[in-house]
Amino acid sequence: MSASSIAKEIVQERRRQIEDEGYNAAHDSLHEPDVIATGAAFYALPEETTEWVKIKGVDLWPFDGQPKRKDRRRDLIRAASMIVAEIEQIDQANNRTALKAHVERIAYALEQGQTATAVIDNLVVQYDASIAFGSGTYFFRLAGVSVTRTAGKKAVLTGWCEAAERLIEAA
């Protein structure tokens, strides 16, 4: 099999975990960092190794219940998809951190008396934000979050912060 077909299997397994098992981002966020990766490592190790380690008094399985081992190849696909889940969890945490930083940056700049125009100009230059105005509406996008407002640039910044905070809370 080619690497691309194996990669497709990993993506399909991740989709199965999400759709059939409910192991979506919300579920995964309930686990502490590295727990999912530890489960992946368990499946990546040969069964004989995990049994030998368990006999020595260390249970590597990080979840409640018992692991559901399949054949060796299937376990490796499952391990790889769990690594993908761990990477997704890291990326979401990084995104939440970036969103929080932007919210704080915007609030601080406005509190310090910077104009909304100056704040937006800075965000465009430093953080690849975008702003457009058309048909009486401002369109603002930063860090993957978009908002529209008709009441002006300060309103668009405030609306963006509210939308970002909702995303942070939902995660």
GIMOHU-V984610 format. One record per backbone hydrogen bond with DSSP energy under -0.5 kcal/mol. CO is the residue of the C=O (numbers start at 1). NH is the residue of the N-H. E is the energy in kcal/mol with one decimal. If there is no record, write none. Layout:
# GIMOHU-V984610
CO,NH,E
CO,NH,E
This chain:
# GIMOHU-V984610
2,6,-1.9
3,7,-2.6
4,8,-1.9
5,9,-1.7
6,10,-2.1
7,11,-2.3
8,12,-2.7
9,13,-2.5
10,14,-2.4
11,15,-2.5
12,16,-2.5
13,17,-2.6
14,18,-2.0
15,19,-3.2
16,20,-2.9
16,21,-1.1
17,21,-0.5
17,23,-2.5
18,22,-0.7
22,24,-1.8
24,28,-3.1
25,29,-2.1
27,30,-1.7
28,31,-1.7
32,35,-1.7
34,38,-1.9
35,39,-2.0
36,40,-2.2
37,41,-2.5
38,42,-2.1
39,43,-2.1
40,44,-2.1
41,45,-1.8
46,49,-0.8
46,50,-1.8
47,51,-2.4
48,52,-2.3
49,53,-2.6
50,54,-2.1
51,55,-2.2
52,56,-1.4
53,58,-2.0
54,57,-1.7
57,59,-0.5
58,60,-0.7
67,69,-0.7
71,75,-2.6
72,76,-1.9
73,77,-2.0
74,78,-2.5
75,79,-2.5
76,80,-2.5
77,81,-2.2
78,82,-1.9
79,83,-1.9
80,84,-2.0
81,85,-1.9
82,86,-2.2
83,87,-2.5
84,88,-2.6
85,89,-2.2
86,90,-2.2
87,91,-2.8
88,92,-2.5
89,93,-2.1
90,94,-2.6
91,95,-2.5
92,96,-2.7
93,97,-2.3
94,98,-2.5
95,99,-2.9
96,100,-2.8
97,101,-2.3
98,102,-2.3
99,103,-2.6
100,104,-2.7
101,105,-2.6
102,106,-2.7
103,107,-2.7
104,108,-2.7
105,109,-2.3
106,110,-2.4
107,111,-2.5
108,112,-2.1
109,114,-2.3
110,113,-1.5
115,119,-2.4
116,120,-2.7
117,121,-2.8
118,122,-2.2
119,123,-2.3
120,124,-2.6
121,125,-2.1
122,126,-3.1
123,127,-2.0
123,129,-1.7
124,128,-0.8
130,141,-2.5
132,139,-3.1
134,137,-1.8
137,134,-2.4
138,140,-0.5
138,149,-1.9
139,132,-2.2
140,147,-2.6
141,130,-2.5
142,145,-2.1
144,146,-0.5
145,142,-2.3
147,140,-2.8
149,138,-3.6
152,156,-1.8
153,157,-2.1
154,158,-2.6
155,159,-2.8
156,160,-2.2
157,161,-2.5
158,162,-2.2
159,163,-2.4
160,164,-2.8
161,165,-2.5
162,166,-2.0
163,167,-1.9
164,168,-2.4
165,169,-2.5
166,170,-2.1
167,171,-1.1
